[in-house]
């Protein structure tokens, strides 16, 4: 990974309570263009980041994960295919505000995260994490959640409804709907395992108002 120019592995001391050098400069210094930037959080092997980059050469994509061994697969695929519009960052997601500046990101994909059934504040769609995203998303930027966890899907749907965020798409069984397109048909390693077990895949797409103070659903 250290030999890949499209992979950032910042030292903890570079980002803890301070801004990383690329913050606010990803278009200029990393991608060398002014195209919109989309994040995939908890990208694992990077299947979604790479798949989205293949489909959308007019956009930039960054996969983020703490597990370097997993991320290597996606980074290597991007390198082998000569994809210039995708990069990877190895870091903890709770340090994400050290990397991206206000309105620097257009969309966020969250693909099959740990649903954190006992600790709602660790869920990547909790008010805690949405608060992080509000600091770097463009106003009404898109959040996508694709998961096999009905509990996480229902929690996210309840949070979105409580806070009157605009929902664009919501389904508790993606592949039993008419919503599947080229983008939603990209499958991660974990998604393929869940499908083989017969688990329905859920999907919700909503806009995040960066000015709104968010509330947790009351049953949490």
Number of C-alpha atoms within 10 A of each C-alpha: 17 8 6 13 12 21 20 17 13 14 11 12 9 12 17 13 11 13 17 19 15 16 17 18 16 21 17 11 12 16 19 12 14 12 15 14 21 25 23 23 24 24 29 27 24 30 23 25 30 25 20 22 22 17 11 13 14 13 19 25 28 24 28 26 21 17 15 18 12 14 24 18 16 24 26 16 15 24 16 9 10 10 16 17 25 30 27 28 23 20 21 14 17 12 15 22 21 18 21 21 18 16 16 20 26 20 22 22 20 18 23 23 20 13 20 14 11 9 10 17 14 16 20 24 25 20 20 17 16 18 17 17 25 22 19 23 26 19 17 17 20 21 23 20 21 22 25 22 20 17 13 25 23 14 21 22 21 16 20 23 13 14 16 14 17 15 16 12 11 17 17 19 15 19 16 11 9 7 15 12 8 10 12 14 13 16 15 19 13 16 19 13 12 16 14 9 9 9 15 17 21 21 22 21 20 20 19 25 20 21 11 12 10 19 13 18 17 8 6 9
